[in-house]
Amino acid sequence: MFTLNNITLRPPETNDLDTWYSWEQSIELSILAGWTPLLAKTAFKRKYEQSINEPRDDMKYFALDYEGQFVGVLQLGLIDHFERRATISIFLGVKELWGRGIGSMALRLLLDYAFTVQGLERVYTEVWGFNQRSQRLMERVGFQKEGILRQHDLHNGVRQDLHVYGILKSEFYEQYETIFSVAQ
């Protein structure tokens, strides 16, 4: 668990799943996150209980707390320690908190963890072409737009572009200091 400016990333708990599932039921949030088709509550709980209780080596989930309240989920996925890269995703489920810098700070924490603790050199993500908020978030944190995969996926019945963003360890630490210090 690590905290910066009232924002905490911590391991998710099974008691987070009811709230997380309620976010998935929002059509707007589901479309932005690419969660269609939706899972039944029992299937959702079974899937994420297994991820919480038996985590995969190449996937790390984090619960995002703001001022002590569970408000979102982050993922560091496809972790490849040989190539020293991974992908990220972020989901802020409490819409009233959008635009307040919480996502930026949470991504900063996740990237610091990825580069310092996991020893990665590159982190990347894919963002739907219609999701302008997420594109601005990635750029605000320091990601570089690397390209567009045109009409790459079928989402909500329409072929969608995917915008690819990446950030290198050196680029991240040109902007930010680590919150992880090594005891001497």
C-alpha positions in Angstrom: 0.0 0.0 0.0 1.3 3.5 -0.9 -0.1 6.9 -0.5 0.5 10.4 -2.0 -1.8 13.4 -1.5 -4.8 11.5 0.0 -4.6 8.9 -2.8 -3.8 5.4 -1.9 -3.1 2.3 -4.0 -3.7 -0.9 -2.1 -4.4 -4.5 -2.9 -8.1 -5.0 -3.7 -10.2 -6.9 -1.2 -13.2 -9.1 -1.8 -15.4 -6.5 0.0 -14.6 -4.0 -2.8 -16.3 -6.2 -5.3 -19.9 -5.1 -4.8 -18.9 -1.5 -5.4 -16.7 -2.4 -8.3 -19.6 -4.4 -9.8 -22.0 -1.5 -9.4 -19.7 0.6 -11.5 -19.7 -2.0 -14.2 -23.5 -1.8 -14.4 -23.3 1.9 -15.6 -23.7 1.9 -19.3 -21.6 5.1 -19.7 -18.8 3.7 -17.6 -18.9 0.3 -19.2 -18.6 1.8 -22.7 -15.7 4.0 -21.8 -13.9 1.0 -20.1 -14.7 -1.5 -22.9 -16.5 -3.9 -20.5 -19.2 -5.1 -22.9 -20.6 -7.7 -22.7 -21.3 -7.4 -19.0 -20.9 -10.3 -16.6 -23.5 -11.6 -14.2 -22.7 -10.6 -10.6 -21.8 -14.2 -9.6 -19.4 -14.6 -12.6 -17.9 -11.1 -11.9 -17.3 -11.9 -8.2 -15.8 -15.4 -9.1 -13.5 -13.9 -11.7 -12.1 -11.1 -9.4 -12.1 -13.2 -6.2 -9.7 -15.5 -8.0 -7.6 -12.5 -9.2 -7.5 -11.2 -5.6 -6.9 -14.5 -3.9 -4.6 -16.2 -6.5 -3.0 -13.3 -8.4 -1.2 -14.1 -11.6 2.5 -13.2 -11.8 2.0 -11.0 -14.9 -1.0 -9.0 -13.5 -1.3 -6.7 -10.6 -4.6 -5.1 -9.6 -4.8 -2.1 -7.2 -7.7 -0.6 -5.5 -7.7 3.2 -5.6 -8.8 5.0 -2.4 -9.3 8.7 -2.2 -9.6 10.1 1.3 -10.2 6.6 2.6 -13.0 5.8 0.2 -12.7 3.1 -2.5 -13.2 5.0 -5.8 -11.4 3.1 -8.6 -9.2 0.3 -9.9 -5.9 0.3 -11.6 -4.1 -2.6 -13.4 -0.6 -3.3 -14.3 -0.9 -6.1 -16.8 1.0 -8.2 -19.3 4.0 -7.7 -17.1 7.1 -9.0 -19.0 10.2 -9.0 -16.8 12.4 -10.2 -19.6 11.4 -7.3 -21.9 10.8 -5.1 -18.9 7.5 -3.7 -20.0 3.8 -3.8 -19.1 0.5 -2.2 -19.9 -1.7 -0.2 -17.6 -5.3 0.7 -17.2 -7.2 2.9 -14.8 -10.8 3.2 -13.9 -12.3 5.9 -11.7 -15.8 4.7 -10.8 -17.0 7.7 -8.9 -17.9 10.2 -11.7 -18.2 13.1 -9.3 -14.5 12.8 -8.8 -13.5 13.1 -12.4 -11.4 16.1 -13.4 -9.9 16.6 -9.9 -6.5 15.2 -10.6 -7.1 11.9 -8.8 -6.5 9.8 -11.9 -3.2 11.7 -12.6 -1.9 11.1 -9.1 -3.0 7.5 -9.1 -1.2 6.9 -12.4 1.9 8.6 -11.1 1.9 6.2 -8.1 1.3 3.2 -10.4 4.1 4.2 -12.8 6.5 4.8 -9.9 5.7 1.3 -8.6 6.1 -0.2 -12.1 9.5 1.4 -12.7 11.0 1.3 -9.2 9.6 -1.8 -7.6 8.9 -4.0 -10.7 12.0 -2.8 -12.5 10.3 -2.1 -15.8 11.6 0.2 -18.5 8.5 0.9 -20.5 4.7 1.1 -19.8 2.1 1.5 -22.5 -1.7 1.6 -22.9 -4.4 1.7 -25.5 -7.2 4.2 -25.4 -10.4 4.3 -27.5 -10.4 7.1 -30.1 -13.7 8.4 -28.6 -12.3 8.6 -25.1 -10.8 12.1 -25.1 -10.7 12.3 -21.3 -8.4 9.2 -21.1 -6.2 10.5 -23.9 -5.8 13.9 -22.1 -5.0 12.0 -18.8 -2.3 10.0 -20.4 -0.7 13.1 -22.0 -1.0 15.0 -18.7 0.9 12.3 -16.8 3.7 12.2 -19.5 2.8 9.5 -21.9 3.7 10.0 -25.5 1.2 9.2 -28.3 2.9 6.5 -30.3 0.3 5.8 -33.0 -3.2 4.9 -33.9 -4.4 1.4 -34.7 -7.2 2.4 -37.1 -10.5 0.6 -36.8 -8.7 -2.0 -34.7 -11.5 -3.3 -32.5 -15.2 -3.8 -32.7 -16.7 -2.0 -29.7 -20.3 -1.3 -29.1 -21.1 -2.4 -32.6 -18.7 0.0 -34.3 -15.1 -0.4 -35.5 -13.0 1.8 -33.2 -9.5 3.3 -33.4 -7.1 2.6 -30.6 -4.7 5.3 -29.6 -1.4 3.8 -28.3 0.5 5.7 -25.6 3.8 4.8 -24.0 6.2 6.2 -21.4 9.7 5.2 -20.6 11.3 5.0 -17.2 13.7 7.8 -18.1 10.9 10.1 -19.3 8.9 9.5 -16.1 11.8 10.4 -13.8 12.6 13.5 -15.7 9.2 14.8 -14.4 8.7 13.0 -11.1 10.6 11.9 -8.0 10.1 8.4 -6.7 8.1 7.9 -3.5 10.0 4.7 -2.9 13.3 5.1 -1.1 15.7 2.4 -0.4 17.1 2.1 3.1 20.8 2.6 3.3 
